[in-house]
Amino acid sequence: MPFSRLPLSLLAIAGAYLLGSVPFAILSSKLFGLADPRSYGSGNPGATNVLRSGNRLAAICTLIGDSMKGWLAVCLAQMAEMNPDIVGLIAVAVFLGHLFPLFLKFKGGKGVATAAGILLAIDPWMGLAALGGWLAVMLAWRYVSLASVAAALAAPVYAFFFQKAYVLPVALIAVALIVKHRQNLERLKNGTEPRFGIK
């Protein structure tokens, strides 16, 4: 990378982190007059927890917002014709912004929707493969967390076949997502993880 492009690249990475920090779960909840999603359910500021409020439209808005910020950060980097290494760093930055948002004292969501947006932006087929795997596990066992972890484990494999230049950033995102789900994994192990749609 030419030295002259270094400031622009650093600015883009910082901007991606700030974009990832935008808390759509909080914004959607305020828009629909709902309680702060951190105050109920799992306490996670994400679409699944917003859905527990009973407001599906708010959950959909959260899902779209969280996925779009991942998609937008990567797409803008690609449109600027940044090299894959920088695009990969931007992808990781926007994801970490969601997990550790500046605007929420670094206590964010688990990143599933944002990761999906990132994968779709890097390569639509890779993103669709990950979403297909998520849906298959979800329909089979009805655990959102299990579907998310399974999709994360498969994502670097998809990257190897669809976009080899992005295997490392996709793997880093997958590891961070799985770590964020460590409590869910513990509940799955103990048989106490709630199934989606079953109270």
MDAnalysis code that builds the backbone (N, CA, C; Angstrom):
import MDAnalysis as mda
import numpy as np

u = mda.Universe.empty(597, n_residues=199, atom_resindex=np.repeat(np.arange(199), 3), trajectory=True)
u.add_TopologyAttr("name", ["N", "CA", "C"] * 199)
u.add_TopologyAttr("resid", np.arange(1, 200))
u.add_TopologyAttr("resname", ["MET", "PRO", "PHE", "SER", "ARG", "LEU", "PRO", "LEU", "SER", "LEU", "LEU", "ALA", "ILE", "ALA", "GLY", "ALA", "TYR", "LEU", "LEU", "GLY", "SER", "VAL", "PRO", "PHE", "ALA", "ILE", "LEU", "SER", "SER", "LYS", "LEU", "PHE", "GLY", "LEU", "ALA", "ASP", "PRO", "ARG", "SER", "TYR", "GLY", "SER", "GLY", "ASN", "PRO", "GLY", "ALA", "THR", "ASN", "VAL", "LEU", "ARG", "SER", "GLY", "ASN", "ARG", "LEU", "ALA", "ALA", "ILE", "CYS", "THR", "LEU", "ILE", "GLY", "ASP", "SER", "MET", "LYS", "GLY", "TRP", "LEU", "ALA", "VAL", "CYS", "LEU", "ALA", "GLN", "MET", "ALA", "GLU", "MET", "ASN", "PRO", "ASP", "ILE", "VAL", "GLY", "LEU", "ILE", "ALA", "VAL", "ALA", "VAL", "PHE", "LEU", "GLY", "HIS", "LEU", "PHE", "PRO", "LEU", "PHE", "LEU", "LYS", "PHE", "LYS", "GLY", "GLY", "LYS", "GLY", "VAL", "ALA", "THR", "ALA", "ALA", "GLY", "ILE", "LEU", "LEU", "ALA", "ILE", "ASP", "PRO", "TRP", "MET", "GLY", "LEU", "ALA", "ALA", "LEU", "GLY", "GLY", "TRP", "LEU", "ALA", "VAL", "MET", "LEU", "ALA", "TRP", "ARG", "TYR", "VAL", "SER", "LEU", "ALA", "SER", "VAL", "ALA", "ALA", "ALA", "LEU", "ALA", "ALA", "PRO", "VAL", "TYR", "ALA", "PHE", "PHE", "PHE", "GLN", "LYS", "ALA", "TYR", "VAL", "LEU", "PRO", "VAL", "ALA", "LEU", "ILE", "ALA", "VAL", "ALA", "LEU", "ILE", "VAL", "LYS", "HIS", "ARG", "GLN", "ASN", "LEU", "GLU", "ARG", "LEU", "LYS", "ASN", "GLY", "THR", "GLU", "PRO", "ARG", "PHE", "GLY", "ILE", "LYS"])
u.atoms.positions = np.array([
    [0.834, -1.193, 0.000],
    [0.000, 0.000, 0.000],
    [0.876, 1.252, 0.000],
    [0.662, 2.186, -0.950],
    [1.445, 3.421, -0.971],
    [1.284, 4.194, 0.324],
    [2.396, 4.798, 0.771],
    [2.356, 5.529, 2.041],
    [1.333, 6.661, 1.997],
    [1.121, 7.245, 0.812],
    [0.193, 8.358, 0.682],
    [-1.246, 7.967, 0.992],
    [-1.545, 6.664, 0.891],
    [-2.906, 6.197, 1.151],
    [-3.095, 5.747, 2.595],
    [-2.014, 5.746, 3.360],
    [-2.105, 5.282, 4.746],
    [-3.070, 6.115, 5.582],
    [-3.007, 7.457, 5.551],
    [-3.961, 8.243, 6.351],
    [-5.416, 7.956, 5.989],
    [-5.689, 7.815, 4.695],
    [-7.054, 7.510, 4.259],
    [-7.495, 6.144, 4.767],
    [-6.589, 5.183, 4.724],
    [-6.918, 3.838, 5.195],
    [-7.196, 3.833, 6.691],
    [-6.359, 4.531, 7.460],
    [-6.567, 4.605, 8.910],
    [-7.872, 5.308, 9.239],
    [-8.184, 6.361, 8.473],
    [-9.436, 7.092, 8.679],
    [-10.633, 6.197, 8.364],
    [-10.509, 5.399, 7.312],
    [-11.591, 4.491, 6.935],
    [-11.808, 3.418, 7.996],
    [-10.726, 2.905, 8.564],
    [-10.840, 1.887, 9.619],
    [-11.500, 2.477, 10.858],
    [-11.085, 3.698, 11.238],
    [-11.693, 4.366, 12.387],
    [-13.164, 4.661, 12.124],
    [-13.471, 5.105, 10.900],
    [-14.856, 5.383, 10.550],
    [-15.712, 4.133, 10.588],
    [-15.151, 3.006, 10.161],
    [-15.878, 1.736, 10.194],
    [-16.196, 1.338, 11.629],
    [-15.221, 1.534, 12.526],
    [-15.468, 1.219, 13.935],
    [-16.608, 2.073, 14.490],
    [-16.606, 3.377, 14.170],
    [-17.661, 4.267, 14.655],
    [-19.011, 3.895, 14.063],
    [-19.024, 3.505, 12.791],
    [-20.266, 3.054, 12.169],
    [-20.776, 1.803, 12.867],
    [-19.875, 0.881, 13.158],
    [-20.266, -0.331, 13.868],
    [-20.794, -0.056, 15.260],
    [-20.373, 1.064, 15.847],
    [-20.791, 1.417, 17.203],
    [-22.213, 1.960, 17.272],
    [-22.805, 2.301, 16.127],
    [-24.173, 2.841, 16.129],
    [-25.129, 1.769, 16.659],
    [-25.817, 2.025, 17.786],
    [-26.645, 0.996, 18.433],
    [-28.081, 0.983, 17.901],
    [-28.307, 0.257, 16.821],
    [-29.643, 0.250, 16.217],
    [-30.698, -0.373, 17.123],
    [-30.314, -1.276, 18.005],
    [-31.285, -1.840, 18.949],
    [-31.826, -0.748, 19.868],
    [-30.946, 0.124, 20.328],
    [-31.358, 1.221, 21.208],
    [-32.188, 2.234, 20.417],
    [-31.722, 2.586, 19.221],
    [-32.419, 3.569, 18.398],
    [-33.806, 3.073, 17.993],
    [-33.909, 1.811, 17.587],
    [-35.203, 1.250, 17.198],
    [-36.157, 1.201, 18.388],
    [-35.636, 0.833, 19.541],
    [-36.473, 0.773, 20.742],
    [-37.002, 2.148, 21.115],
    [-36.158, 3.159, 21.021],
    [-36.611, 4.516, 21.306],
    [-37.640, 4.976, 20.287],
    [-37.426, 4.625, 19.020],
    [-38.342, 5.014, 17.947],
    [-39.737, 4.451, 18.180],
    [-39.809, 3.217, 18.693],
    [-41.101, 2.564, 18.900],
    [-41.584, 2.666, 20.353],
    [-40.904, 3.478, 21.149],
    [-41.340, 3.698, 22.524],
    [-41.179, 2.491, 23.421],
    [-40.167, 1.683, 23.149],
    [-39.929, 0.475, 23.937],
    [-38.873, 0.715, 25.006],
    [-38.816, -0.206, 25.957],
    [-37.782, -0.141, 26.990],
    [-36.417, -0.419, 26.371],
    [-35.387, 0.060, 27.019],
    [-34.017, -0.220, 26.594],
    [-33.814, -1.735, 26.574],
    [-33.406, -2.320, 25.444],
    [-33.255, -3.780, 25.372],
    [-32.224, -4.342, 26.346],
    [-31.391, -3.474, 26.876],
    [-30.415, -3.936, 27.871],
    [-31.052, -4.167, 29.229],
    [-32.338, -3.806, 29.361],
    [-33.025, -3.897, 30.659],
    [-33.917, -5.127, 30.772],
    [-33.971, -5.973, 29.745],
    [-34.823, -7.157, 29.807],
    [-34.211, -8.293, 28.982],
    [-34.818, -9.466, 29.128],
    [-34.342, -10.625, 28.371],
    [-32.893, -10.943, 28.663],
    [-32.125, -11.114, 27.598],
    [-30.704, -11.424, 27.748],
    [-29.876, -10.176, 28.052],
    [-30.494, -9.007, 27.891],
    [-29.756, -7.768, 28.088],
    [-28.888, -7.397, 26.908],
    [-28.992, -8.177, 25.836],
    [-28.163, -7.955, 24.661],
    [-28.814, -6.931, 23.726],
    [-28.088, -5.892, 23.325],
    [-28.644, -4.914, 22.394],
    [-28.600, -5.409, 20.954],
    [-29.469, -6.371, 20.667],
    [-29.517, -6.955, 19.335],
    [-30.948, -7.268, 18.934],
    [-31.130, -7.686, 17.696],
    [-32.468, -7.900, 17.154],
    [-33.242, -8.991, 17.886],
    [-32.573, -10.089, 18.237],
    [-33.266, -11.184, 18.915],
    [-33.839, -10.747, 20.241],
    [-33.087, -9.954, 20.983],
    [-33.583, -9.497, 22.277],
    [-34.678, -8.444, 22.114],
    [-34.545, -7.567, 21.103],
    [-35.602, -6.591, 20.844],
    [-36.903, -7.311, 20.507],
    [-36.803, -8.441, 19.829],
    [-37.991, -9.225, 19.498],
    [-38.723, -9.682, 20.755],
    [-37.998, -9.862, 21.838],
    [-38.621, -10.286, 23.089],
    [-39.556, -9.209, 23.655],
    [-39.447, -7.994, 23.140],
    [-40.365, -6.930, 23.578],
    [-41.756, -7.145, 23.011],
    [-41.858, -8.006, 21.982],
    [-43.131, -8.261, 21.337],
    [-43.365, -7.405, 20.112],
    [-42.447, -6.486, 19.858],
    [-42.584, -5.590, 18.707],
    [-41.714, -6.105, 17.562],
    [-42.334, -6.790, 16.613],
    [-41.583, -7.394, 15.516],
    [-40.982, -6.350, 14.592],
    [-41.687, -5.249, 14.392],
    [-41.184, -4.213, 13.493],
    [-39.910, -3.594, 14.045],
    [-39.867, -3.377, 15.349],
    [-38.656, -2.842, 15.980],
    [-37.496, -3.819, 15.821],
    [-37.784, -5.112, 15.961],
    [-36.740, -6.138, 15.799],
    [-36.238, -6.179, 14.364],
    [-37.168, -6.039, 13.402],
    [-36.774, -6.037, 11.991],
    [-35.908, -4.828, 11.676],
    [-36.290, -3.663, 12.217],
    [-35.493, -2.450, 12.006],
    [-34.091, -2.611, 12.588],
    [-34.007, -3.248, 13.741],
    [-32.707, -3.504, 14.365],
    [-31.874, -4.439, 13.498],
    [-32.505, -5.492, 13.019],
    [-31.815, -6.470, 12.175],
    [-31.279, -5.821, 10.903],
    [-32.120, -5.014, 10.273],
    [-31.701, -4.342, 9.039],
    [-30.574, -3.353, 9.319],
    [-30.729, -2.556, 10.376],
    [-29.702, -1.568, 10.701],
    [-28.367, -2.197, 11.029],
    [-28.386, -3.249, 11.843],
    [-27.137, -3.903, 12.236],
    [-26.451, -4.592, 11.052],
    [-27.245, -5.175, 10.168],
    [-26.638, -5.822, 9.005],
    [-26.149, -4.803, 7.979],
    [-26.908, -3.712, 7.829],
    [-26.545, -2.704, 6.827],
    [-25.250, -1.983, 7.172],
    [-24.976, -1.798, 8.465],
    [-23.734, -1.091, 8.796],
    [-22.512, -1.938, 8.440],
    [-22.618, -3.257, 8.598],
    [-21.526, -4.129, 8.167],
    [-21.380, -4.132, 6.661],
    [-22.522, -4.199, 5.969],
    [-22.521, -4.203, 4.511],
    [-21.982, -2.888, 3.961],
    [-22.429, -1.768, 4.530],
    [-22.045, -0.452, 4.026],
    [-20.554, -0.201, 4.182],
    [-20.005, -0.543, 5.342],
    [-18.575, -0.292, 5.574],
    [-17.714, -1.007, 4.546],
    [-18.028, -2.261, 4.282],
    [-17.244, -3.044, 3.322],
    [-17.478, -2.551, 1.897],
    [-18.725, -2.264, 1.555],
    [-19.032, -1.805, 0.192],
    [-18.347, -0.481, -0.127],
    [-18.347, 0.436, 0.823],
    [-17.683, 1.721, 0.593],
    [-16.184, 1.529, 0.373],
    [-15.588, 0.622, 1.143],
    [-14.161, 0.339, 0.975],
    [-13.885, -0.267, -0.394],
    [-14.766, -1.148, -0.830],
    [-14.601, -1.760, -2.156],
    [-14.785, -0.732, -3.265],
    [-15.760, 0.167, -3.092],
    [-15.994, 1.210, -4.088],
    [-14.803, 2.162, -4.183],
    [-14.112, 2.361, -3.059],
    [-12.919, 3.207, -3.040],
    [-11.694, 2.462, -3.578],
    [-11.891, 1.219, -3.987],
    [-10.840, 0.383, -4.560],
    [-9.656, 0.195, -3.618],
    [-9.967, 0.035, -2.342],
    [-8.928, -0.278, -1.368],
    [-8.516, -1.734, -1.553],
    [-7.269, -2.035, -1.211],
    [-6.817, -3.410, -1.401],
    [-7.478, -4.337, -0.378],
    [-7.536, -5.626, -0.669],
    [-8.248, -6.571, 0.200],
    [-7.784, -6.559, 1.659],
    [-6.500, -6.300, 1.896],
    [-6.016, -6.261, 3.279],
    [-6.707, -5.154, 4.065],
    [-6.839, -3.980, 3.445],
    [-7.498, -2.865, 4.117],
    [-8.992, -3.114, 4.247],
    [-9.598, -3.665, 3.206],
    [-11.025, -3.996, 3.277],
    [-11.275, -4.992, 4.405],
    [-10.370, -5.956, 4.550],
    [-10.487, -6.920, 5.637],
    [-10.399, -6.265, 6.999],
    [-9.473, -5.313, 7.145],
    [-9.355, -4.587, 8.417],
    [-10.600, -3.758, 8.693],
    [-11.168, -3.175, 7.649],
    [-12.402, -2.398, 7.803],
    [-13.554, -3.310, 8.231],
    [-13.605, -4.503, 7.663],
    [-14.637, -5.471, 8.043],
    [-14.514, -5.836, 9.525],
    [-13.290, -6.092, 9.968],
    [-13.067, -6.421, 11.382],
    [-13.404, -5.216, 12.264],
    [-13.062, -4.009, 11.815],
    [-13.299, -2.802, 12.606],
    [-14.783, -2.544, 12.805],
    [-15.581, -2.664, 11.752],
    [-17.016, -2.412, 11.898],
    [-17.651, -3.476, 12.787],
    [-17.140, -4.696, 12.702],
    [-17.658, -5.771, 13.555],
    [-17.313, -5.521, 15.024],
    [-16.067, -5.134, 15.284],
    [-15.662, -4.846, 16.661],
    [-16.399, -3.623, 17.197],
    [-16.738, -2.694, 16.306],
    [-17.531, -1.549, 16.737],
    [-18.878, -1.980, 17.266],
    [-19.469, -2.991, 16.646],
    [-20.758, -3.501, 17.134],
    [-20.589, -4.241, 18.455],
    [-19.529, -5.035, 18.556],
    [-19.310, -5.813, 19.780],
    [-18.905, -4.939, 20.954],
    [-18.074, -3.923, 20.664],
    [-17.557, -3.054, 21.723],
    [-17.785, -1.591, 21.332],
    [-19.058, -1.148, 21.319],
    [-19.387, 0.186, 20.809],
    [-18.950, 1.320, 21.725],
    [-18.365, 2.312, 21.114],
    [-17.945, 3.502, 21.851],
    [-19.124, 4.157, 22.543],
    [-20.304, 4.127, 21.901],
    [-21.465, 4.846, 22.408],
    [-22.200, 4.109, 23.519],
    [-21.825, 2.856, 23.787],
    [-22.476, 2.079, 24.843],
    [-21.457, 1.580, 25.866],
    [-20.423, 2.360, 26.053],
    [-19.371, 2.022, 27.017],
    [-18.761, 0.653, 26.724],
    [-18.623, 0.341, 25.432],
    [-17.964, -0.868, 24.939],
    [-18.693, -2.160, 25.296],
    [-20.005, -2.058, 25.556],
    [-20.813, -3.240, 25.854],
    [-21.886, -3.373, 24.776],
    [-21.577, -4.140, 23.736],
    [-22.463, -4.218, 22.586],
    [-23.104, -5.565, 22.393],
    [-23.575, -5.780, 21.161],
    [-24.274, -7.010, 20.827],
    [-23.337, -8.141, 20.471],
    [-23.917, -9.196, 19.920],
    [-23.137, -10.397, 19.613],
    [-22.700, -10.465, 18.156],
    [-23.227, -9.574, 17.338],
    [-22.655, -9.377, 16.011],
    [-23.140, -10.251, 14.882],
    [-24.197, -11.025, 15.092],
    [-24.628, -11.960, 14.051],
    [-25.102, -11.211, 12.803],
    [-25.986, -10.234, 12.977],
    [-26.510, -9.488, 11.825],
    [-25.406, -8.698, 11.132],
    [-24.534, -8.077, 11.920],
    [-23.437, -7.301, 11.346],
    [-22.488, -8.206, 10.563],
    [-22.200, -9.376, 11.099],
    [-21.346, -10.335, 10.384],
    [-21.990, -10.769, 9.072],
    [-23.310, -10.975, 9.097],
    [-24.012, -11.368, 7.871],
    [-23.881, -10.286, 6.809],
    [-24.036, -9.024, 7.225],
    [-23.891, -7.925, 6.286],
    [-22.493, -7.849, 5.700],
    [-21.503, -8.094, 6.530],
    [-20.111, -8.086, 6.074],
    [-19.875, -9.179, 5.035],
    [-20.338, -10.389, 5.327],
    [-20.132, -11.508, 4.410],
    [-20.839, -11.270, 3.076],
    [-22.045, -10.719, 3.128],
    [-22.783, -10.437, 1.898],
    [-22.078, -9.384, 1.053],
    [-21.439, -8.419, 1.722],
    [-20.715, -7.374, 0.991],
    [-19.433, -7.907, 0.367],
    [-18.731, -8.761, 1.095],
    [-17.486, -9.333, 0.559],
    [-17.785, -10.189, -0.657],
    [-18.789, -11.053, -0.520],
    [-19.191, -11.907, -1.638],
    [-20.624, -12.378, -1.374],
    [-21.587, -11.977, -2.213],
    [-22.980, -12.363, -1.978],
    [-23.183, -13.864, -1.841],
    [-22.459, -14.660, -2.632],
    [-22.619, -16.114, -2.539],
    [-22.115, -16.651, -1.205],
    [-21.019, -16.074, -0.724],
    [-20.500, -16.469, 0.581],
    [-21.500, -16.114, 1.673],
    [-22.052, -14.915, 1.580],
    [-23.045, -14.492, 2.562],
    [-24.283, -15.357, 2.536],
    [-24.757, -15.699, 1.344],
    [-25.941, -16.549, 1.227],
    [-25.672, -17.954, 1.740],
    [-24.457, -18.454, 1.524],
    [-24.108, -19.780, 2.046],
    [-24.151, -19.773, 3.573],
    [-23.619, -18.710, 4.185],
    [-23.634, -18.599, 5.647],
    [-25.067, -18.477, 6.166],
    [-25.873, -17.664, 5.494],
    [-27.273, -17.508, 5.903],
    [-28.042, -18.813, 5.732],
    [-27.735, -19.546, 4.660],
    [-28.382, -20.839, 4.449],
    [-28.045, -21.833, 5.543],
    [-26.778, -21.854, 5.946],
    [-26.369, -22.735, 7.035],
    [-27.022, -22.349, 8.346],
    [-27.078, -21.037, 8.600],
    [-27.745, -20.537, 9.820],
    [-29.192, -20.981, 9.835],
    [-29.882, -20.815, 8.719],
    [-31.301, -21.150, 8.653],
    [-31.533, -22.643, 8.833],
    [-30.664, -23.459, 8.249],
    [-30.815, -24.911, 8.356],
    [-30.707, -25.372, 9.812],
    [-29.703, -24.867, 10.516],
    [-29.527, -25.241, 11.929],
    [-30.677, -24.694, 12.768],
    [-31.103, -23.480, 12.455],
    [-32.191, -22.850, 13.193],
    [-33.487, -23.643, 13.050],
    [-33.803, -24.049, 11.837],
    [-35.035, -24.806, 11.606],
    [-34.972, -26.194, 12.237],
    [-33.768, -26.770, 12.269],
    [-33.616, -28.119, 12.811],
    [-33.704, -28.148, 14.331],
    [-33.075, -27.159, 15.007],
    [-32.989, -27.202, 16.466],
    [-33.619, -26.002, 17.185],
    [-33.940, -24.931, 16.438],
    [-34.619, -23.754, 16.994],
    [-33.814, -23.039, 18.083],
    [-32.516, -23.122, 17.980],
    [-31.630, -22.351, 18.861],
    [-30.935, -21.281, 18.017],
    [-31.226, -20.020, 18.299],
    [-30.578, -18.930, 17.572],
    [-29.075, -18.962, 17.798],
    [-28.674, -19.186, 19.035],
    [-27.252, -19.180, 19.364],
    [-26.503, -20.312, 18.673],
    [-27.089, -21.498, 18.640],
    [-26.450, -22.644, 17.981],
    [-26.311, -22.385, 16.483],
    [-27.356, -21.837, 15.883],
    [-27.305, -21.515, 14.454],
    [-26.226, -20.481, 14.173],
    [-26.101, -19.507, 15.049],
    [-25.115, -18.439, 14.865],
    [-23.692, -18.970, 14.986],
    [-23.452, -19.804, 15.981],
    [-22.119, -20.372, 16.171],
    [-21.770, -21.316, 15.020],
    [-22.732, -22.113, 14.584],
    [-22.491, -23.028, 13.465],
    [-22.140, -22.252, 12.196],
    [-22.874, -21.160, 11.944],
    [-22.589, -20.330, 10.771],
    [-21.212, -19.693, 10.873],
    [-20.839, -19.281, 12.087],
    [-19.522, -18.676, 12.295],
    [-18.408, -19.685, 12.041],
    [-18.592, -20.906, 12.491],
    [-17.582, -21.942, 12.279],
    [-17.404, -22.244, 10.788],
    [-18.493, -22.166, 10.042],
    [-18.430, -22.485, 8.612],
    [-17.934, -21.312, 7.777],
    [-18.058, -20.086, 8.288],
    [-17.746, -18.900, 7.489],
    [-16.324, -18.886, 6.916],
    [-15.286, -19.196, 7.703],
    [-13.936, -19.202, 7.115],
    [-13.777, -20.238, 6.001],
    [-14.513, -21.339, 6.088],
    [-14.474, -22.352, 5.035],
    [-15.082, -21.792, 3.761],
    [-16.222, -21.099, 3.917],
    [-16.841, -20.462, 2.753],
    [-15.883, -19.434, 2.145],
    [-15.219, -18.670, 3.016],
    [-14.280, -17.661, 2.527],
    [-13.152, -18.305, 1.724],
    [-12.698, -19.461, 2.165],
    [-11.614, -20.159, 1.448],
    [-12.033, -20.502, 0.019],
    [-13.291, -20.882, -0.155],
    [-13.764, -21.280, -1.486],
    [-14.216, -20.088, -2.335],
    [-14.768, -19.042, -1.683],
    [-15.318, -17.930, -2.454],
    [-14.367, -16.733, -2.565],
    [-13.661, -16.418, -1.473],
    [-12.799, -15.232, -1.449],
    [-11.589, -15.499, -0.560],
    [-10.585, -16.168, -1.094],
    [-9.430, -16.573, -0.289],
    [-8.727, -15.394, 0.384],
    [-8.783, -14.217, -0.230],
    [-8.100, -13.049, 0.336],
    [-8.697, -12.621, 1.668],
    [-9.889, -13.123, 1.979],
    [-10.574, -12.678, 3.194],
    [-10.699, -13.772, 4.251],
    [-9.967, -14.853, 4.075],
    [-10.065, -15.947, 5.055],
    [-9.692, -15.466, 6.456],
    [-8.601, -14.717, 6.594],
    [-8.149, -14.287, 7.914],
    [-9.140, -13.344, 8.592],
    [-9.581, -12.248, 7.943],
    [-10.548, -11.384, 8.632],
    [-11.854, -12.091, 8.945],
    [-12.316, -12.958, 8.049],
    [-13.544, -13.703, 8.323],
    [-13.341, -14.636, 9.509],
    [-12.171, -15.262, 9.597],
    [-11.874, -16.142, 10.733],
    [-11.831, -15.347, 12.039],
    [-11.238, -14.153, 12.012],
    [-11.190, -13.311, 13.214],
    [-12.593, -12.915, 13.663],
    [-13.433, -12.560, 12.705],
    [-14.823, -12.217, 13.015],
    [-15.544, -13.423, 13.608],
    [-15.314, -14.593, 13.029],
    [-15.957, -15.816, 13.514],
    [-15.546, -16.127, 14.950],
    [-14.259, -16.005, 15.243],
    [-13.773, -16.277, 16.603],
    [-14.394, -15.300, 17.602],
    [-14.420, -14.017, 17.246],
    [-14.999, -13.006, 18.143],
    [-16.476, -13.278, 18.374],
    [-17.193, -13.676, 17.327],
    [-18.618, -13.975, 17.469],
    [-18.841, -15.169, 18.392],
    [-18.030, -16.197, 18.234],
    [-18.180, -17.389, 19.076],
    [-17.863, -17.053, 20.536],
    [-16.823, -16.273, 20.760],
    [-16.483, -15.864, 22.127],
    [-17.637, -15.087, 22.761],
    [-18.291, -14.239, 21.965],
    [-19.432, -13.473, 22.461],
    [-20.607, -14.373, 22.846],
    [-20.630, -15.581, 22.281],
    [-21.705, -16.523, 22.570],
    [-21.314, -17.559, 23.633],
    [-20.251, -17.288, 24.380],
    [-19.766, -18.305, 25.324],
    [-20.814, -18.643, 26.399],
    [-21.590, -17.651, 26.857],
    [-22.628, -17.943, 27.847],
    [-23.740, -18.784, 27.243],
    [-24.081, -18.503, 25.984],
    [-25.085, -19.318, 25.302],
    [-24.609, -20.754, 25.156],
    [-23.325, -20.922, 24.828],
    [-22.772, -22.265, 24.688],
    [-22.819, -23.018, 26.011],
    [-22.579, -22.312, 27.089],
    [-22.653, -22.939, 28.410],
    [-24.081, -23.375, 28.716],
    [-25.055, -22.522, 28.353],
    [-26.459, -22.887, 28.574],
    [-26.877, -24.044, 27.668],
    [-26.357, -24.066, 26.444],
    [-26.646, -25.204, 25.565],
    [-26.124, -26.499, 26.169],
    [-24.935, -26.417, 26.725],
    [-24.330, -27.587, 27.363],
    [-25.161, -28.063, 28.549],
    [-25.732, -27.110, 29.296],
    [-26.511, -27.446, 30.491],
    [-27.981, -27.714, 30.186],
    [-28.378, -27.500, 28.937],
    [-29.775, -27.719, 28.559],
    [-30.709, -26.641, 29.006],
    [-30.185, -25.426, 29.260],
    [-31.025, -24.334, 29.760],
    [-31.179, -23.197, 28.739],
    [-30.619, -23.361, 27.557],
    [-30.751, -22.335, 26.532],
    [-32.172, -22.348, 25.956],
    [-32.861, -21.208, 25.934],
    [-34.232, -21.187, 25.402],
    [-34.259, -21.363, 23.884],
    [-35.255, -22.091, 23.408],
    [-35.460, -22.255, 21.982],
    [-36.254, -21.086, 21.431],
    [-35.989, -20.731, 20.216],
    [-36.682, -19.611, 19.588],
    [-38.164, -19.938, 19.417],
    [-39.029, -19.023, 19.854],
    [-40.470, -19.194, 19.687],
    [-41.103, -20.087, 20.711],
    [-40.319, -20.593, 21.677],
    [-40.858, -21.468, 22.723],
    [-40.574, -20.825, 24.082],
    [-41.633, -20.495, 24.801],
    [-41.484, -19.859, 26.109],
    [-41.317, -20.893, 27.198],
])
